[in-house]
Amino acid sequence: MSDVVERFAPPPGPTNLRTRADELTELRAAVRRGPSEAATEAQHAKGKLTARERLELLFDKGTFTEVEGLRRHRASGFGLEERKPYTDGVITGWGLVHGRTVFAYAHDFRIFGGALGEAHASKIHKVMDMAEAAGAPVVGLCDGAGARIQEGVTALAGYGGIFTRNVRNSGVIPQISVILGPCAGGAAYSPALTDFVFMVRGTSQMFITGPDVVQAVTGEVITQDGLGGADTHAALSGVAHSAYDDEESCLEDVRYLLSLLPANNRERPPAVPTADPPDRPTDALYDLVPADPNQAYDMRHVIREVVDDGDFFEVHERWGTNVICALARLGGEVVGIVANQPSALAGVLDIAASEKAARFVQTCDAFNIPLVTLVDVPGFLPGVDQEHGGIIRHGAKLLYAYCNATVPRISLILRKAYGGAYIVMDSRSIGTDLALAWPSNEIAVMGAEGAANIIFRREIAAAEDPDAVRAQRIKEYRSELMHPFYAAERGLVDDVIDPAETRSRLVAGLAMLRAKQATLPSRKHGNQPQ
């Protein structure tokens, strides 16, 4: 970049404004081209796009406006005074996504490896402040080598400013992190503080300490992808909400997600007209959900049948797979869907599923997105690992999130709703606004078999034919306490509905609740389970 610096040094003597404008045009063109063709080719050779190419994919064509494109660092020492490239390795600004204002910053790996220095951090601080002031989402396109070592502790302080703004804007404006290269050390904490994290297979990695440090300290040998790649974080750690094979599909889904989110916490999500009739019958549900409560099925098919045009955006698809969290539209209005997944661990709640659903419920509540909960849950997962891992406090996170949510909430019990898991899955007793159930519902402390074995254990043990007595008692328990209208008779559900009415009843219920007003007690903040 030194040649660019020399070429655009102000010429001596007076000159006219047109000449200055021509110089500016030439300078901007050079800045847009980047440091060199070789650096661009090296970026492409890694299977990665440049920062500007990524911004072109993120924003509506021709709408991006850059901020501080001519910014350069002021550091010296270790050769920095000889290298003062424009942008300082990060491109910042705003544009339109589906016609709505969005702010973004994109690390340029071609300049200092995208490493963060004082000027670099200052640009990110500024664009985050602008997003906060404008009440608009901010997207970070992360592809950087961490703190700029040559600038020392000043660079680290820059991260502190980013983290502070992440926290201050949490629940105020949507924050999305897109990991498109390395994101290591302190840099990884900013994505962890944002609402959604996207990653790309093969090119993006995120970890606190790299493979070399891990091997030196623990003796474990692992690759960068194995330690912190897209699949690792999407399926094992839960840090990434989605993983993709290429940057193009990744950024397209970022655009899709933004179309479902409000600009800020003072607005409602954007509604769109739909050609899918609100009262469309959902007769297909008769065949999609087996009557046998122990038979598995894929809850995604139910969601697809119910929502507008069968279209939804699933969050954390590969982590905590026994619960589904998704954004969709019903009657043109955005909703958050939380649903047990009977095809994975029979739909039980465990540590991962509880954390996943709790975080999603909190996100929806923060951004005024109504919640629809589809219940088919046999309970919490038993086991020593679960208990020692803290299933009590992790399960309480989901309970806390629902109890704390003030958005419209509708729950629908399809089949099983047993024990504490029934309570946690937005039951009437914890404040759901509208509780519905299918005629296949079984709401109870536990399944009939387990209940009969406990209540009548002595009678069964003493019987000449224990199996016959057990079967009879199971039948009695089910008919007395688990028949489909038992909960409705006691006011624990508002109505038992025909599955074919599911879509129309949900759309009508959400329309009724649209103007819901709810307040929480005055407090600095709650102390949610950790």
Buried (B, 14 or more C-beta within 10 A) or exposed (E): BEEBBEEBEEEEEEEEEEEEEEBEEEBBEBBEEBBEEEBBEEBEEEEBBBBBBBBBBBBBEEEBEBBBBEBBBEBEEEEBEEBBBBBBBBBBBBBBBEEBBBBBBBBBBBBBBBBBBBBBBBBBBBBBBBBBEBBBBBBBBBBBBBBBEBBBEBBBEBBEBBBEBBEEBBBBBBBBBBBBBBBBBBBBBBBEBBBBBBBBBBBBBBBBBBBEEBEEEEEEEBEBBEBBBBBBBBBEEBBBBBBBEBBBEBBBBBBBBBBBBBBBBEEBBBEEEBEBEBEBBBEBBEEBBEEEBEEBBBBBBBBBBBBBEEEBBBBBBBBBBBBBBBBBBBBBBBBBBBBBBBBBBBBBBBBBBBBBBBBBBBBBBBBBBBBBBBBBBBBBBEEEEBEEBBBEBBBBBBBBBBBBBEBBBBBBBBBBBBBBBBBBBBBBEBBBBBBBBBEBBBBBBBBBBBBBBEEBEEEBEEBEEEEEBBBBBBEBBBEEBBBBEBBBEEEBBBEBBBBBBBBBBBBBBBBEBEEEEEEEEEEEEEEBBE
